[in-house]
Amino acid sequence: MAVSDTPARPGASSAPAGGSARAARPARRPRGEGQWALGHREPLNPNERTKKDDNPLNVRARIENIYAHRGFASIDPQDLRGRFRWWGLYTQRKAGIDGGRTAVLEPHELEDEYFMLRVRIDGGQLDLEQLRTIADISQTYARDSADITDRQNIQLHWIRVEDMPEIWRRLEAVGLQTTEACGDCPRVVLGSPVSGVAEAELLDPTPAIDEIVRRYVGDPKYSNLPRKFKSSISWLVDTPYEVNDISFLGVEHPEHGPGFDLWVGGGLSTNPMLAQRLGVWVPLDEVPDVWAGVVGIFRDYGYRRLRHRARLKFLVADWGIARFREVLEKEYLGRGLLDGPAPELPGKPIDHIGVHRQRDGRNYVGAAPVVGRVSGTQLAELADAAAEHGSGRVRLTPYQKLLVLDVPPERTDSLVAALRRIGLEAFPSVWRRDTMACTGLEFCKLAIVETKARGQELVARLEERLAGADLGEAGLSIHINGCPNACARTQTADIGLKGQLVVGPDGRQVEGFQVHLGGGLGMAQGHSAGFGRKLRGLKTTAAELPEYVERLTRRYLDGRTEGESFANWVVRVEEEELR
């Protein structure tokens, strides 16, 4: 989207005052947005320069051959704060630095000499050997830390660069990787945690996910994108498909049978947008090619000048769906795509927590940690429970939860009890089930407030005070984020909490949250997607958060009409009821 820096003013004369006959200045050339396809190849910001100077995938060799031997102090800053991300590595926040200094200190002042390591788990699928390996790495190298993310990854903390060669060796020996788990590249591909076993699934997309990872992850042709690229491929409506750069959702074509509906241009952060349907039907075997075509458009036409406008959603918004489809078909696929119907949403949101029947007659059991926080010890114990009660297959969900597959009906109760003993609850409270939190101040250099501990405290307080609350099947989702970047999908929760500093009772700045109310996605019939309502001045301190959520919930329970959802209640009531 190129615009003139000095647009002409309507009615303005080209001649200067006083009638001088000087020639008018030539119009300035419109500023480029860094789009490669339009010839704008010169890097327009430091991030683009870093990528042009050296493909970030090359940094692994330096980690293995230099940095792992010479230590943290030997790491080149451009590698440390840029290229390391392509291998799943971020420096973690130095302990003791409060959120008020996040935007004040330089990166080297914020960062510790340890790393967060993101293990990508495409489709959320783990076998027993992989789970045990992650648990062992956590216990050996990561101080027993582990978080299940809402992108179906596992994040470890306290990682030293000296240990990375051995960590990679162990992960890759069991078919796991950290390649492009972060960075301006294709991140982990979300998938249904019950792909291949769900009774309602007509087409298992796992082969397409596996083929995308095999073909394109680690390929230099796709490793330098304007920003991160998030994908979701699922037959069932059980992933947040509307907030990804690209999503494939299961649909039956009246003539061609089961395939996938294509959505593009979703994303949250500080300028949230929902993905839009392209209106095409894609058969399973064409999903990888179509996925690569969309990534190619983003690579070549995406905006690289300003980082805050470098996501695919801005290109889709400017072009519109019709032009996007035309470019995809003509320039990247070389053929047209079939028109297709919209997917049919389920009658109610799909929730995998608890005991559910598989298509083969066995069960799967979904269990909830608290806000995704687990440990290597728990993961090792989970592996033992999965081996004893099932086939050893475990899945992670995009909601910071986990599933154990292939459980014989007669072994189900025993598994539920075993999970409970290690702190994983198959029949959790609504608060434990529906509360998510990002990494937060404990480890993240971008965070302003603590999230994991706040989330754990909030769940415990609500379980105590609202133990008997009847919130129905829909529940009440609470998403806690440590900054405006929405890693915990703040805007799409019933109660979204965006971390910031607020004025406390004594007039001093303290940790707190801006409140978003009534957000949600189109996950079931009758559900409309939309972002949470932000009321002017609606904030809470972190200390007052449990009391605020309790007060708001009680008002909803007391004032709702029969069958009225929280989102509809939020729109209907006076603002004072929401404070």
C-alpha positions as MATLAB code, in Angstrom:
seq = 'MAVSDTPARPGASSAPAGGSARAARPARRPRGEGQWALGHREPLNPNERTKKDDNPLNVRARIENIYAHRGFASIDPQDLRGRFRWWGLYTQRKAGIDGGRTAVLEPHELEDEYFMLRVRIDGGQLDLEQLRTIADISQTYARDSADITDRQNIQLHWIRVEDMPEIWRRLEAVGLQTTEACGDCPRVVLGSPVSGVAEAELLDPTPAIDEIVRRYVGDPKYSNLPRKFKSSISWLVDTPYEVNDISFLGVEHPEHGPGFDLWVGGGLSTNPMLAQRLGVWVPLDEVPDVWAGVVGIFRDYGYRRLRHRARLKFLVADWGIARFREVLEKEYLGRGLLDGPAPELPGKPIDHIGVHRQRDGRNYVGAAPVVGRVSGTQLAELADAAAEHGSGRVRLTPYQKLLVLDVPPERTDSLVAALRRIGLEAFPSVWRRDTMACTGLEFCKLAIVETKARGQELVARLEERLAGADLGEAGLSIHINGCPNACARTQTADIGLKGQLVVGPDGRQVEGFQVHLGGGLGMAQGHSAGFGRKLRGLKTTAAELPEYVERLTRRYLDGRTEGESFANWVVRVEEEELR';
ca = [
       0.000    0.000    0.000;
       2.047    2.952   -1.262;
       0.879    6.480   -0.481;
       2.378    9.873   -1.148;
       4.165   11.524    1.764;
       2.702   14.912    0.730;
      -0.804   14.540   -0.686;
      -2.137   17.474   -2.686;
      -4.582   19.745   -0.852;
      -7.900   20.166   -2.716;
      -8.010   23.505   -4.495;
      -4.368   24.337   -3.826;
      -2.466   26.170   -6.546;
       0.776   24.738   -7.893;
       2.204   28.246   -8.248;
       3.859   29.901   -5.246;
       2.401   33.021   -3.631;
       3.138   36.239   -5.462;
       2.675   34.774   -8.930;
       6.227   33.579   -9.412;
       6.715   31.506  -12.541;
       9.064   29.041  -10.838;
       8.453   25.463  -11.962;
       6.530   23.293   -9.524;
       8.551   20.703   -7.687;
       8.259   17.181   -9.098;
       5.972   14.947   -7.071;
       7.714   12.717   -4.579;
       7.898    9.062   -5.391;
       5.480    7.058   -3.232;
       7.208    5.382   -0.322;
       7.655    1.652   -0.726;
       6.468   -0.837    1.885;
       9.377   -3.218    1.414;
       7.453   -5.585   -0.864;
       9.886   -7.835   -2.681;
       7.515   -8.509   -5.569;
       7.467   -4.786   -6.348;
      11.245   -4.533   -6.386;
      11.683   -3.146   -2.869;
      14.535   -5.373   -1.784;
      16.597   -2.956    0.281;
      16.151   -3.635    4.019;
      14.084   -0.885    5.624;
      14.611   -1.712    9.297;
      17.227   -3.465   11.459;
      15.335   -6.761   11.504;
      15.319   -6.952    7.722;
      19.003   -6.027    7.624;
      19.860   -8.825   10.052;
      18.054  -11.371    7.885;
      19.700  -10.107    4.708;
      23.161  -10.172    6.250;
      22.856  -13.889    6.988;
      20.030  -16.407    6.749;
      19.039  -17.015   10.375;
      19.015  -20.775    9.816;
      22.812  -20.568    9.535;
      23.167  -19.579   13.190;
      22.853  -23.159   14.377;
      26.339  -23.943   13.118;
      27.734  -21.037   15.127;
      25.882  -22.210   18.235;
      27.267  -25.716   17.904;
      30.793  -24.809   16.826;
      31.489  -21.530   18.652;
      28.974  -20.302   21.230;
      28.439  -23.639   22.968;
      32.203  -23.798   23.589;
      32.929  -20.149   24.387;
      29.771  -19.361   26.364;
      27.144  -16.631   26.476;
      29.603  -13.713   26.358;
      30.854  -14.829   22.937;
      27.470  -14.528   21.191;
      27.160  -11.858   18.509;
      24.277   -9.482   19.430;
      22.567   -9.899   16.046;
      22.569  -13.636   16.540;
      21.520  -13.400   20.175;
      18.530  -11.087   19.747;
      17.605  -12.035   16.206;
      18.709  -15.213   14.496;
      18.582  -17.446   17.591;
      14.797  -17.291   17.358;
      14.774  -19.381   14.195;
      16.000  -22.222   16.403;
      13.462  -21.671   19.164;
      15.698  -19.632   21.477;
      14.865  -16.367   23.259;
      16.927  -14.849   26.050;
      14.775  -14.869   29.152;
      14.157  -11.927   31.456;
      16.647  -11.265   34.216;
      15.114  -11.907   37.617;
      14.154   -8.919   39.743;
      13.440   -6.410   36.960;
       9.936   -5.057   37.459;
       7.452   -4.378   34.668;
       7.852   -0.633   34.889;
      11.338   -0.967   33.430;
      10.369   -3.158   30.466;
      10.168   -0.282   27.984;
      12.988    1.702   29.600;
      15.941   -0.672   29.693;
      18.012   -1.769   26.732;
      17.762   -5.423   25.642;
      21.120   -6.320   27.177;
      19.964   -4.875   30.497;
      16.752   -6.935   30.490;
      18.117  -10.284   29.406;
      19.602  -13.034   31.522;
      22.300  -15.426   30.356;
      19.685  -18.166   30.035;
      17.220  -19.007   27.301;
      13.642  -19.996   26.833;
      13.576  -22.926   24.404;
      10.455  -23.649   22.392;
      10.014  -27.226   21.177;
       7.674  -27.263   18.197;
       5.081  -30.027   18.295;
       3.145  -29.769   15.044;
      -0.436  -30.902   15.431;
       0.203  -31.281   19.166;
       1.161  -34.948   18.675;
       3.621  -36.687   20.998;
       4.534  -40.340   21.385;
       5.851  -41.883   24.566;
       9.529  -41.641   23.624;
       9.174  -37.976   22.685;
       7.351  -37.122   25.912;
       9.986  -38.876   28.012;
      12.745  -37.052   26.127;
      11.227  -33.627   26.796;
      10.742  -34.559   30.456;
      14.363  -35.656   30.736;
      15.668  -32.488   29.075;
      13.538  -30.413   31.437;
      14.888  -32.184   34.493;
      18.510  -32.220   33.288;
      18.908  -28.829   31.627;
      15.881  -26.632   32.433;
      15.524  -26.769   36.233;
      12.433  -28.957   35.831;
      10.545  -26.167   34.025;
       7.921  -26.735   31.323;
       4.931  -24.800   30.023;
       2.287  -26.060   27.601;
       1.507  -23.142   25.302;
      -1.668  -22.212   23.449;
       0.229  -23.009   20.232;
       0.669  -26.699   21.194;
       4.351  -26.201   21.939;
       6.270  -26.948   25.109;
       8.528  -24.187   26.406;
      11.496  -24.826   28.654;
      13.415  -22.236   30.677;
      16.882  -21.791   32.205;
      18.550  -23.267   29.116;
      22.287  -22.579   28.660;
      23.802  -22.151   25.222;
      26.497  -24.645   26.226;
      23.854  -27.386   26.437;
      22.121  -26.776   23.116;
      24.077  -29.254   20.960;
      23.176  -32.118   23.305;
      19.561  -30.932   23.626;
      19.189  -30.885   19.840;
      20.774  -34.313   19.597;
      18.281  -35.758   22.063;
      15.246  -34.067   20.520;
      16.088  -34.962   16.942;
      16.826  -38.565   17.868;
      13.111  -38.963   18.645;
      11.772  -36.891   15.736;
      11.334  -33.525   17.482;
      12.830  -30.184   16.518;
      13.058  -26.523   17.445;
      13.559  -25.377   13.827;
      11.584  -22.178   13.140;
       9.754  -22.438   16.449;
      10.197  -18.640   16.612;
      11.293  -15.940   14.166;
       9.920  -14.462   10.943;
       9.038  -17.833    9.479;
       6.329  -20.527    9.526;
       5.738  -21.363   13.181;
       4.212  -24.597   14.512;
       1.161  -25.868   12.606;
      -1.855  -26.196   14.896;
      -4.010  -29.280   14.534;
      -6.898  -30.974   16.254;
      -5.634  -32.900   19.282;
      -7.980  -35.738   18.295;
      -7.016  -36.011   14.628;
      -7.237  -39.629   13.549;
      -9.327  -40.781   16.512;
     -12.358  -38.458   16.707;
     -15.722  -40.026   15.951;
     -16.907  -36.898   14.122;
     -13.818  -36.516   11.930;
     -14.315  -37.443    8.267;
     -10.805  -36.607    7.065;
      -7.584  -36.736    9.099;
      -5.366  -33.778    8.081;
      -2.247  -35.169    9.775;
      -0.649  -36.246    6.441;
      -0.901  -32.644    5.185;
       0.631  -31.251    8.385;
       3.468  -33.761    8.192;
       4.088  -32.962    4.524;
       4.209  -29.206    5.176;
       6.760  -29.697    7.931;
       8.810  -32.104    5.798;
       8.852  -29.903    2.714;
       8.992  -26.369    4.007;
      10.178  -26.042    7.606;
      13.882  -25.271    7.404;
      13.736  -24.476    3.678;
      15.591  -21.171    3.051;
      12.964  -20.246    0.436;
      10.429  -19.838    3.224;
      12.612  -18.854    6.179;
      12.656  -15.081    5.581;
       9.098  -13.755    5.884;
       8.092  -10.214    6.871;
       6.965  -11.474   10.300;
       5.818  -14.712   11.930;
       3.327  -16.916   10.107;
       0.783  -18.982   12.051;
      -1.097  -21.952   10.628;
      -3.965  -24.210   11.660;
      -5.232  -27.359    9.891;
      -8.110  -29.284   11.427;
     -11.226  -31.108   10.330;
     -12.971  -30.299   13.597;
     -13.775  -26.807   14.861;
     -11.505  -27.224   17.884;
      -8.653  -24.867   17.061;
      -8.906  -21.029   17.069;
      -8.955  -20.961   13.270;
     -10.069  -17.330   12.946;
      -6.916  -15.852   14.500;
      -4.288  -17.521   12.299;
      -2.561  -16.240    9.176;
      -3.881  -19.329    7.413;
      -6.392  -21.957    8.484;
      -7.849  -25.013    6.791;
     -11.143  -26.187    8.291;
     -12.960  -29.381    7.373;
     -15.923  -29.140    4.995;
     -17.887  -31.478    2.713;
     -18.265  -30.406   -0.901;
     -21.609  -31.487   -2.406;
     -19.860  -32.978   -5.441;
     -16.284  -33.704   -4.378;
     -16.688  -34.868   -0.801;
     -14.543  -34.086    2.258;
     -11.901  -31.390    1.946;
     -10.950  -28.111    3.551;
     -12.212  -24.538    3.615;
      -9.450  -21.910    3.405;
      -9.209  -18.856    5.679;
      -6.485  -16.178    5.591;
      -5.473  -12.985    7.362;
      -6.207  -13.549   11.043;
      -4.094  -12.277   13.905;
      -4.378  -10.479   17.229;
      -1.731   -8.376   19.050;
      -2.299   -4.601   19.138;
      -4.355   -4.481   15.931;
      -6.564   -7.581   15.963;
      -8.249   -8.907   12.830;
     -10.238  -12.054   12.117;
      -9.364  -14.358    9.236;
     -11.565  -14.243    6.156;
     -12.893  -17.110    4.028;
     -11.393  -17.337    0.583;
     -14.440  -19.320   -0.554;
     -12.514  -22.270   -1.977;
     -12.542  -26.022   -1.426;
      -9.121  -27.679   -1.089;
      -8.684  -31.484   -1.215;
      -6.332  -33.004    1.350;
      -3.510  -33.753   -1.089;
      -3.452  -30.128   -2.307;
      -3.276  -28.541    1.151;
       0.561  -28.368    1.247;
       0.762  -26.657   -2.164;
      -1.954  -24.149   -1.305;
      -0.311  -23.482    2.064;
       3.007  -22.796    0.311;
       1.262  -20.475   -2.156;
      -0.167  -18.353    0.652;
       3.219  -18.243    2.393;
       4.766  -17.217   -0.925;
       2.350  -14.297   -1.251;
       3.244  -13.174    2.259;
       6.970  -13.493    1.562;
       6.841  -11.561   -1.718;
       4.049   -9.011   -1.173;
       4.089   -8.641    2.610;
       4.972   -5.273    4.118;
       8.552   -5.207    5.405;
       8.992   -1.490    6.153;
       7.210   -1.225    9.504;
       7.277   -4.184   11.881;
       3.864   -3.390   13.331;
       2.315   -3.675    9.834;
       4.302   -6.676    8.679;
       1.684   -9.389    9.329;
      -0.337  -10.997    6.524;
      -3.580   -9.585    7.945;
      -2.694   -6.074    6.766;
      -2.079   -7.236    3.187;
      -5.378   -9.161    3.168;
      -7.220   -6.132    4.545;
      -5.748   -3.846    1.873;
      -6.151   -6.224   -1.063;
      -9.459   -7.831   -0.225;
     -10.290  -11.501   -0.625;
     -11.020  -11.382   -4.367;
      -7.587  -10.020   -5.268;
      -5.836  -12.331   -2.817;
      -7.473  -15.357   -4.407;
      -6.629  -14.141   -7.893;
      -2.940  -13.685   -7.062;
      -2.812  -17.053   -5.326;
      -4.333  -18.849   -8.310;
      -2.535  -17.047  -11.130;
       0.912  -16.315   -9.708;
       1.523  -19.113   -7.201;
      -0.599  -22.138   -8.111;
      -0.956  -21.656  -11.858;
      -4.549  -22.929  -11.728;
      -7.930  -22.072  -10.369;
      -9.371  -23.378   -7.111;
     -12.839  -24.840   -6.788;
     -15.515  -22.766   -5.097;
     -16.627  -24.394   -1.888;
     -19.279  -24.197    0.817;
     -18.779  -22.732    4.269;
     -18.011  -25.228    7.031;
     -20.825  -26.414    9.256;
     -20.222  -25.443   12.865;
     -21.027  -27.894   15.673;
     -24.080  -27.425   17.866;
     -21.905  -26.510   20.844;
     -18.215  -25.717   21.352;
     -15.944  -28.749   21.300;
     -14.220  -29.341   24.625;
     -11.851  -32.291   24.932;
     -11.478  -32.176   28.718;
     -12.842  -35.251   30.480;
     -13.552  -38.719   29.076;
     -14.564  -39.108   25.424;
     -15.109  -42.036   23.099;
     -12.809  -42.637   20.134;
     -13.992  -44.064   16.840;
     -12.352  -47.400   17.664;
     -14.309  -47.822   20.911;
     -11.465  -46.844   23.195;
     -11.460  -43.523   25.085;
      -9.311  -40.464   25.259;
      -8.986  -38.453   28.454;
      -8.375  -34.710   28.466;
      -6.809  -33.149   31.553;
      -6.003  -29.629   32.695;
      -2.938  -28.287   34.447;
      -3.368  -24.763   35.833;
      -2.687  -22.090   33.138;
      -0.427  -24.508   31.253;
       2.265  -24.656   33.929;
       3.712  -28.151   34.355;
       7.185  -29.555   35.070;
       9.552  -32.125   33.697;
       8.718  -34.337   36.651;
       5.005  -34.152   35.833;
       5.665  -34.921   32.179;
       7.678  -37.982   33.157;
       4.847  -39.132   35.425;
       2.368  -38.424   32.632;
       4.419  -40.671   30.350;
       4.251  -43.442   32.929;
       0.465  -43.053   33.244;
      -0.021  -43.004   29.465;
       2.133  -46.121   29.048;
       0.232  -47.982   31.765;
      -3.268  -47.050   30.616;
      -3.075  -46.421   26.876;
      -0.830  -46.758   23.859;
       1.471  -43.983   25.007;
       0.103  -41.352   22.625;
      -0.348  -37.894   24.160;
      -1.697  -34.753   22.515;
      -1.439  -31.062   23.436;
      -4.300  -28.637   22.789;
      -4.305  -24.967   21.700;
      -5.777  -24.190   25.134;
      -2.821  -25.255   27.308;
      -4.313  -28.679   28.053;
      -3.318  -32.280   27.255;
      -4.938  -35.558   26.204;
      -4.060  -39.219   26.695;
      -5.306  -41.362   23.798;
      -6.259  -45.005   23.304;
      -7.494  -45.813   26.814;
      -9.585  -49.005   27.197;
     -12.935  -48.194   28.848;
     -12.149  -50.416   31.827;
      -8.898  -48.482   32.446;
     -10.378  -44.991   32.195;
     -11.199  -44.428   35.880;
      -7.750  -45.614   36.878;
      -6.149  -43.138   34.464;
      -8.284  -40.257   35.746;
      -7.112  -41.057   39.279;
      -3.476  -41.355   38.184;
      -3.599  -37.977   36.444;
      -5.178  -36.394   39.511;
      -2.337  -37.666   41.693;
       0.201  -35.809   39.558;
      -1.762  -32.556   39.446;
      -3.591  -33.005   36.125;
      -7.366  -32.872   36.482;
      -9.724  -34.577   34.013;
     -12.801  -33.113   35.712;
     -11.619  -29.594   36.574;
     -13.587  -26.622   37.773;
     -14.747  -24.232   35.083;
     -12.067  -21.824   36.300;
      -9.234  -24.273   35.865;
     -10.617  -25.484   32.535;
     -11.122  -22.067   30.955;
      -8.246  -19.920   32.253;
      -5.085  -19.417   30.167;
      -1.999  -17.293   30.777;
       1.036  -16.339   28.722;
       4.627  -16.619   29.995;
       4.535  -13.224   31.699;
       7.034  -11.249   33.747;
       8.765  -14.278   35.216;
      10.637  -15.045   31.984;
       9.472  -12.749   29.144;
      11.390   -9.556   28.355;
       8.292   -7.928   26.814;
       6.019   -8.504   29.804;
       4.836   -5.793   32.160;
       3.089   -7.979   34.740;
       3.251  -11.484   36.214;
       0.759  -13.914   34.656;
       1.324  -17.567   35.571;
       1.353  -17.029   39.337;
      -1.541  -14.557   39.059;
      -3.505  -17.085   37.042;
      -2.861  -19.859   39.535;
      -3.913  -17.592   42.396;
      -7.034  -16.479   40.514;
      -8.128  -20.049   39.781;
      -7.650  -21.086   43.414;
      -9.601  -18.102   44.754;
     -12.487  -18.573   42.312;
     -12.674  -22.301   43.021;
     -13.029  -21.436   46.698;
     -15.526  -18.568   46.369;
     -17.603  -19.690   43.381;
     -17.398  -23.445   43.712;
     -21.094  -23.980   42.972;
     -21.493  -21.442   40.167;
     -23.531  -22.815   37.250;
     -21.996  -21.333   34.129;
     -23.355  -23.985   31.781;
     -21.508  -25.816   29.040;
     -20.038  -22.606   27.627;
     -18.201  -21.795   30.860;
     -16.401  -18.489   31.303;
     -13.040  -18.079   29.605;
     -10.357  -15.924   31.226;
      -7.181  -15.134   29.273;
      -4.318  -13.374   31.068;
      -1.631  -11.593   29.079;
       1.470   -9.852   30.395;
       1.615   -7.167   27.697;
      -0.391   -5.923   24.659;
       0.895   -8.645   22.306;
      -2.016  -11.028   23.032;
      -0.054  -14.288   23.130;
      -2.866  -15.620   25.341;
      -5.516  -14.387   22.862;
      -6.758  -11.645   25.189;
      -9.363  -10.162   22.852;
     -11.205  -13.443   22.213;
     -11.982  -14.372   25.832;
     -15.081  -13.719   27.896;
     -12.748  -11.883   30.253;
      -9.500  -10.789   28.608;
      -6.822   -9.237   30.786;
      -4.061   -7.166   29.190;
      -1.188   -6.495   31.539;
      -0.172   -2.914   32.222;
       0.762   -0.645   35.080;
      -2.223    0.956   36.819;
      -2.645    3.378   39.689;
      -3.152    1.563   42.976;
      -5.142    2.687   46.033;
      -2.187    4.673   47.391;
      -1.665    6.540   44.107;
       1.412    4.578   43.089;
       1.771    2.499   39.938;
       1.318   -1.220   40.465;
       0.795   -4.291   38.301;
      -2.668   -4.486   36.836;
      -4.779   -5.226   33.804;
      -6.911   -3.486   31.216;
     -10.123   -5.501   30.961;
     -11.709   -6.763   27.707;
     -15.174   -8.263   28.084;
     -17.315  -10.492   25.875;
     -14.865  -11.594   23.199;
     -15.171  -14.903   21.395;
     -14.752  -16.885   18.201;
     -17.172  -18.645   15.873;
     -16.699  -22.090   17.380;
     -20.336  -23.273   17.341;
     -23.723  -22.551   15.819;
     -25.107  -19.273   17.075;
     -21.669  -18.008   18.108;
     -20.427  -14.873   16.407;
     -16.777  -13.956   16.420;
     -15.835  -10.625   17.909;
     -13.309   -8.895   20.104;
     -13.891   -8.046   23.731;
     -15.513   -4.777   24.710;
     -13.093   -2.238   26.168;
     -14.679    0.281   28.507;
     -12.922    3.538   29.156;
     -11.029    3.301   32.408;
     -11.995   -0.313   33.106;
      -8.866   -1.599   34.801;
      -8.030   -3.618   37.874;
      -4.903   -3.986   39.940;
      -3.440   -7.469   40.042;
      -4.134   -7.659   43.788;
      -7.818   -6.835   43.239;
      -8.244   -9.186   40.259;
      -9.883  -12.121   42.101;
     -12.417   -9.812   43.756;
     -13.202   -8.138   40.437;
     -13.776  -11.405   38.564;
     -15.896  -12.754   41.413;
     -18.019   -9.590   41.512;
     -18.494   -9.571   37.740;
     -19.401  -13.266   37.654;
     -21.975  -12.897   40.419;
     -23.600  -10.002   38.584;
     -23.799  -12.082   35.426;
     -25.266  -15.065   37.256;
     -27.829  -12.872   39.008;
     -28.784  -10.756   36.003;
     -28.672  -13.038   32.962;
     -31.816  -14.099   31.173;
     -32.440  -17.780   30.470;
     -29.756  -19.119   28.163;
     -28.047  -15.721   27.834;
     -24.331  -15.965   27.180;
     -21.794  -13.839   28.990;
     -20.927  -12.030   25.744;
     -24.579  -11.116   25.106;
     -25.024  -10.030   28.716;
     -21.986   -7.751   28.451;
     -23.514   -5.983   25.449;
     -26.933   -5.628   27.064;
     -26.173   -4.283   30.549;
     -25.203   -0.801   31.637;
     -21.498   -0.100   31.883;
     -21.677    0.312   35.633;
     -22.601   -3.374   35.945;
     -19.259   -4.293   34.377;
     -17.046   -2.379   36.767;
];
